[in-house]
Amino acid sequence: MSETNPLMPEPWLRGTLRDVPAVQRGVLHALELAQQDLEKWCRPLTEKQLKARPAAVAPVAFHLRHIARSMDRLLTYAEGQQLDEAQVAALKSELDDEARSEDLFAELENAFVRSARRVRAMATADLSAERMVGKKQLPTTIGGLLVHVADHTQRHMGQAITTAKVVAGME
């Protein structure tokens, strides 16, 4: 993970990753920002706070798992594959509250590293190449999936951080 410095501009304004095509660069910058913000706002939470469900919303722990695992699923589709049994089982366990903080953050960090490597591997991909998603085989493209990796990660990052601020403020 890169350093979080309040004086440093967001990743997309740092002039980094110039060796990566624009779409993939945008995805990588979005993932880098998500990782930094999740670390800043969610890492300090206690085990109890990570699992708290104020107003019955999904806990921070769910969002951390979901971000990690959804990046894997979406990139699997982008690579032209379908989900395997382990990915489906992982999907079904995202709301489980047994994981410890260190395990959640280790899974998340590993997912960001693997995802960045997979996105970089698509540097020469035809972004308009068709891909099929899920049991219903819904149509999209490699580019659509890559953009959705960034969008979906940012959406759940926002939910995790909002929930983190609420639970931190409750004590």
N, C-alpha and C positions, 0 to 999 in steps of 0.2 A: 504494500500500500504506500502511496505517496504521502508526504507530509501535509498536514492541515495547518495552514498559516492564514490567519484572518486578513493579513495584508496582501496576500497573493490572490490574483484574480482566479476565477473559476477555470477548470481545466481547458475548456474550449477557447479561452482567451490567453493561453500561455504560449501559443506558437509551437506546441509539441505535436508529435506523431505525424510530422510532415511526410514521412515515408509511406503512410497509409492512405489509400483513397478516401475521398471526402465522406462518403456514407459510413464506411467502416470507422473512420476517424471520429465522426460524430457519435457513433455508438460507444466507442471506447471512452470518449470524453464523458458521456453521460454515465457510464458505469463507474468511472473514476470518481466523479462527483458524488454519486450515490454511496460508494464505499466510504469516502471521506465523511460525508454527513452522517451516515449510520454509525460510524465509529465515534464521531463526536457526540451525538445525541443519545445513542442507545447503549454503547459500551458501559457507561457509568451506572446503569440501572442494576438494581439487585435482582436476585433470582425471582423474588416475589413480584417485583415491578415488571419484569419481562413477561410474566405469566398473567398479570392482572388484566381484567376485562371490564374497565369502567363503562357503564351504560351498555353492557353486553356487546361491546365491539370486539373485534378480533385482537388478541394480545400481540404485543411487539414480537414475541417469540415466533408467532405464526408468520408475520410479515418477513422476518429474517429468513426463516426456512423457505417460505414461498418464493422470495426473490432468488435465493440460491438454486432452488429446484426448478423454477420456471425458466430461468436462463438456460439451464441444461436441456429442458424439454424443447424450448423454442429453437435452440441451436441444433438440436437433433433433427427437427423438421427441416431447418434451413439446409442441413447437410444431406437432405434427401432420404432420411431414415424415418422409421416409425419408432414409437416408444417401446422399450423392452419391459419385461415384468418388474424389474427393480425400480424403474422410473415410475411405473404405475403404482407400485406399492408405496414409494416415497410420497407420491402425490396424496395418497389416501391418509398419510400419517402427519400431514403438515400441522394439524391442530393439536396433536399430542403434546402434552405439557411435561414430559419426562426429561427432556434434554436440559443439561446444565448450561449456564452462560458460556463457559469456555468452549463447549462443544458446538453451540450455536454459532459463535463467532468464528470458530475454526472452519466449520462447514461453509459459512458465508465467504470467508477470505479465500478458501480453496476454490469456491465457485467463481469468484471474480477473476482469479488467476487463470483458471481453465477457460472461462468464457472469453477473456481477452485473447488467449492463444487461439481459440477457435475462430473468433471474429477476424483476427489477423490472417488466419489461414484462408479466409475467403476474399483476400485482397484482389484476386483476379477473377472472382466469380461473376457470372452474368447475372446481374441483379434482377433482371426481368425473367429469369428462368422460373418456371412454375414449380410449386411445391404443394403438397397436400397435407392437411393438418387434421389430426384426430381420427376417431372412429368413423365420423361422417365424411372424412376425406374432403374437407372444405378447401377451396382453392385460394392460393396466395402466391407470392413470389419470394425468392431469396431476399430481395430488397425489403419487401413488406415484413418479413420475419425479423430481419435485422433491426429495422426501425421499431418494430414492436418490442424487441428485447429492451431497447432503450426506454421506450415509452412506459412499458409495463413495470420495469424496474423503478423508474422515477415515481410512478403512481404509488407503488407500495412503499417506497422510501418515504414519501410524504405522509402516508398513513401511519407508518411506524414511528416517525418523528413526532407527529401530532399526538399519538397515543403515549409516547415516551414522555412528552412534556406534561400531559395530563396526569399520568401516574406519578411522576416525579413531584408534581405540585400537590398531590394528595397527602403527602407525608410531612 
